Amino acid sequence: MLAGRTQMYICKIGISNFRGIKSASILINGNSVFVGDNNSGKSTIFEAIDLVMGPDRLARHPVIDEHDFYGGEYLKGDKTVQIYIEVVVIGLSEDQKIHFGNHIEWWDKKSNSIISGPPASATDSDDVEPALRLVFQGNYSPEEDDFEGQTFFAGTLREGSVPEPFRKKDKRKCGFLYLRTLRTGSRALSLERGSLLDIILQLKEIKPQMWESVIEQLEKVSIAGDPNLGITEVLTSVQDSLANIVAYESADKPQIKVSNLTRENLRKVLTVFMGSGAYKENGSEYMTPYFHQGTGTINTLVLSLLSMIANIKENVIFAMEEPEIALPPHIQKRVISSVIEKSKQALFTSHSPYVLEEFSPEQILVISRKDGVLSAEPAGMPPAVKVKKYRDEFRRRFCESLLARRVLITEGKTEYDVYSSASRKMQCLHPEKSYSFDLLGIALVNAETDTQVSALGQYYKRLGKTVYAVFDKQEERDSEQIALAVDCAYEANEHGIEDVVLKGIKPSVLLRFALDVVASGEWPPHLSNQTPYEGMKDDELYTTMKLYFKNKKGEGALAELVQFCEEDEMPLFIKDTIISISETVYPISLPNDINEE
């Protein structure tokens, strides 16, 4: 949060029976980014907030329809099902407190709940502050045979009270703006209602007095009056045919006009044109509709308009879907930074690690949904990772793992490189199969030590991930602990990745690789007295190459050996582990030769 500013923000969202969400209770602490699988409910959360706080959302008819109810069920027997959405806003300004007056309630930040009754002294606590609690209720009306919905001040829904709507003028006091991915750019500089340009004009209280003048000019434009075009002749024939059926004057003088010549029609067709960078022969620049610009340019344009809106409004809460689309990483970061700087609260959905990097782990909410029950779990700092290490080294890989549905925990950097390399190699050998961890949607996580494998396993399972772990031979107690912490545990029979690879590979393959290293001039000079040679004994070769890989630890040399192997030369444990993991994601029928030792 920025110091010195009143920070109005949504702190809680409750949802029942809305779209894919049967129930949800989500706590938010300021600026946040929602991450999760496609169709996990991220956009539905924003749509729910928009039903409660969006100033123009309830102007649609119908406000909701059949598909907005969980499972499409708006009736159960003779009883109607209710969509119920509750939003709590805190950090209210003095102006807001005065405006909302008797509708102010009290939020206890310690218990994360509204104080529902006496004693009054409870509101004096430093952990309690004024709050605005709003509720959208939507249902099917059998009497009207239609759907209806309205937002109310929650306190007026108590028994014995008269429900009071949360009206458009009230919503503007909270300044919620929801920017949907698919239409934000295409509507940015049109005059269509709800476009960013229209929002700016409304905020500036500018009401363009141009409609009558434009309509008058368009009425005089002749579109197809030239007889040589032949269109007039066809239209006259249509008129003559109609005259045989209806009164002549009711279908008189058919013409083609530019538009419907109404204000609403003009709002949809009028748009801003911009220079295209192409020039006509007369030297003038060819102008095109702004949405013909590159996607990156359009998104940058949207950012500029958002900045204008934020500068005009005293209070604004932005909810923005996938701001990273078509933007390079550095622009993604600028978008996030700018929106956060100019708003009271900024909420995003994203599939970009570059966007996630701009948030602390506590501000990243991992969304998961099971049987209609949605949960939003703050990621929090990974276990045993200190703040400086997270900031300097771990952050990008951590963000990538939060975006993945599945994670594979390895106990060290060498294991990380080996399994990543082996999965890509197997994918190349069998492109029709899904062996590459990237294609399987699996992010690799380096635990850096075997003692942290179980802790990281518990961490990622808490976030709803499917967790795999591959590790060296352990003591029985440690092995059991890891198995309990993850979904699938793969324990090697060796006490080190070097032995897993070297003992799992044929000596002939190892010698071929060693001679290739020597031939390329990459054999370490200080190991010259142990240089591999043709006819070297197997045990001597094993000892020499183990020393070589120990010397090259951290440089990816062991992964190069795995990449060097052909299919039947791959270390058996590594190959079997990758096949087993693949089958848990996509059960596949494997050719017999890949299972042969």
Secondary structure, DSSP 8 states (H G I E B T S, - for coil): --TTS---EEEEEEEEEETTEEEEEEE--SSEEEE-STTSSHHHHHHHHHHHH-TTGGGSSSSS-GGGBGGG-SEETTEE--EEEEEEEES--HHHHHHHGGGEEEEETTTTEE--SS-GGGGGSTTEEEEEEEEEEEEEETTTTEEEEEEEEGGGGSTTS---B--HHHHHHHTEEEE-HHHHHHHTTB-STTSHHHHHHHHTT-----HHHHHHHHHT--SS--GGGSHHHHHHHHHHHHHTTS-GGGG-S----SS--SHHHHHHH-B-EEEEEEE-TTS-EEEEEGGGS-HHHHHHHHHHHHHHHHHH-SS-EEEEE-TTTT--HHHHHHHHHHHHHHSSEEEEE---HHHHTTS-GGGEEEEEEETTEEEEEE----TT--HHHIIIIIHHHHHHHHHSSEEEEESSHHHHHHHHHHHHHHHHH-TTS---TTTTTEEEEE-SSGGGHHHHHHHHHHTT-EEEEEE----HHHHHHHHHHSSEEEE-SSSSHHHHHHTTS-HHHHHHHHHHHHHTT-S-GGGGGG---TT--HHHHHHHHHHHHHHTTTTTHHHHHHHH--GGGS-HHHHHHHHHHHHHHS-----GGGG--
